[in-house]
């Protein structure tokens, strides 16, 4: 018998420091509790995700619907093609 066998035999002869009869049930209880905690953390994160999605959608919509830049000339006020004239702006809305 080597030294490891002697240590194991001595440990086997001593009484257990804890009651291990409910160990498996306790482990499964903790696993179930951690699953419930994970579900609750997803539920708590839902408003944050919805807000971030709404901000991203609003930003994308604003970027895509912004009017294109038209270079202006000094005499553009008197031309027939004036993109910023009120009549042109109103005609596009209808």
C-alpha positions as CSV (number, residue, x, y, z in Angstrom):
1,X,0.0,0.0,0.0
2,X,1.5,3.3,-1.0
3,X,1.0,6.7,0.7
4,X,-2.0,7.8,-1.4
5,X,-3.8,4.5,-0.5
6,X,-3.2,5.1,3.2
7,X,-4.6,8.7,3.0
8,X,-7.7,7.5,1.1
9,X,-8.2,4.7,3.7
10,X,-7.9,7.1,6.5
11,X,-10.4,9.5,4.9
12,X,-12.8,6.6,4.3
13,X,-12.7,5.7,8.0
14,X,-13.6,9.3,9.1
15,X,-17.2,10.4,9.2
16,X,-18.4,12.8,6.5
17,X,-18.1,16.5,7.4
18,X,-21.4,17.2,5.8
19,X,-24.6,15.4,5.0
20,X,-24.4,14.7,1.3
21,X,-27.7,12.9,0.9
22,X,-29.4,16.0,-0.6
23,X,-26.5,17.1,-2.7
24,X,-28.0,16.2,-6.1
25,X,-31.3,17.9,-5.2
26,X,-29.5,21.0,-4.1
27,X,-27.5,21.1,-7.3
28,X,-30.6,20.8,-9.5
29,X,-32.4,23.5,-7.4
30,X,-29.5,25.9,-8.1
31,X,-29.5,25.0,-11.8
32,X,-33.2,25.8,-12.0
33,X,-32.8,29.0,-10.2
34,X,-30.0,30.1,-12.6
35,X,-32.3,29.4,-15.5
36,X,-35.0,31.5,-14.0
37,X,-32.5,34.3,-13.4
38,X,-31.4,34.1,-17.1
39,X,-35.0,34.4,-18.3
40,X,-35.6,37.4,-16.1
41,X,-32.4,39.1,-17.3
42,X,-33.7,38.7,-20.9
43,X,-37.0,40.2,-19.9
44,X,-35.3,43.2,-18.2
45,X,-33.1,43.7,-21.3
46,X,-36.1,43.8,-23.7
47,X,-37.0,47.6,-23.2
48,X,-33.4,48.5,-23.7
49,X,-33.2,46.5,-26.9
50,X,-36.5,48.0,-28.2
51,X,-35.3,51.5,-27.5
52,X,-32.0,50.8,-29.3
53,X,-33.8,49.3,-32.3
54,X,-36.2,52.3,-32.4
55,X,-33.2,54.7,-32.4
56,X,-31.4,52.8,-35.1
57,X,-34.6,52.7,-37.3
58,X,-35.2,56.4,-36.8
59,X,-31.6,57.2,-37.7
60,X,-31.7,55.0,-40.8
61,X,-35.0,56.6,-41.9
62,X,-33.7,60.1,-41.4
63,X,-30.6,59.3,-43.4
64,X,-32.5,57.7,-46.3
65,X,-35.2,60.4,-46.5
66,X,-33.0,63.4,-46.3
67,X,-33.2,65.6,-49.4
68,X,-30.2,65.4,-51.8
69,X,-27.9,68.3,-51.9
70,X,-28.3,70.4,-55.0
71,X,-25.5,72.9,-55.7
72,X,-27.0,76.5,-55.8
73,X,-25.9,79.1,-58.2
74,X,-26.1,82.8,-57.6
75,X,-29.0,83.3,-60.0
76,X,-30.9,80.2,-58.9
77,X,-33.6,82.3,-57.4
78,X,-34.7,83.5,-60.8
79,X,-34.4,80.1,-62.6
80,X,-37.3,77.7,-63.3
81,X,-35.6,74.9,-61.4
82,X,-35.4,76.1,-57.8
83,X,-35.5,73.0,-55.5
84,X,-35.9,75.2,-52.3
85,X,-38.7,77.4,-53.6
86,X,-42.0,77.1,-51.6
87,X,-43.9,76.2,-54.7
88,X,-41.5,73.3,-55.5
89,X,-41.5,72.1,-51.9
90,X,-45.3,72.1,-51.8
91,X,-45.7,70.4,-55.1
92,X,-43.6,67.5,-53.9
93,X,-45.7,67.0,-50.8
94,X,-48.9,66.4,-52.8
